[in-house]
Amino acid sequence: MLKPDPTVLRRLVDEYETLTAAPAAAPESRIADLAYTLCVSTGTRDVGRALATARAWLTQDGRDTAAAAAPAAV
């Protein structure tokens, strides 16, 4: 299995965690879409396992920092 791009994976994880922290502010369909995308991206059917796998991949790549998620300054 190919790992997804770390920048895209970081955005998925961040958005999922943000929306699930305040579920009343987010449509259920968006949370479900993010959960599905995380599961497909990591090759699992469990959202908790998908998040754990995504975090592990980001840590292994050494890109789990705010600087990596932000665009490079020109």
Steps between C-alpha positions, in 0.01 A plus 500: 500500500625847415491757776304815419681830471587615855358849441165360389498248782574774756207708367266200523602424858481865608160561342354175637622580852373859479155399379458216748600729786197720422260269313205737533681750277571245225266312271499127570560430134832688507618307805395174333682597179818577692477175696452303178794676330725435800404133503561457127828693518636277775348170387282435803128500582530644849525879538699478824752269340510723190583804715768308690653375174493848346670651805764225498572558132528874553739447790711250302529746213614767743238736363260516792569865570316823432781607268444200278129570468554867418599607149861601454574870509619649175 
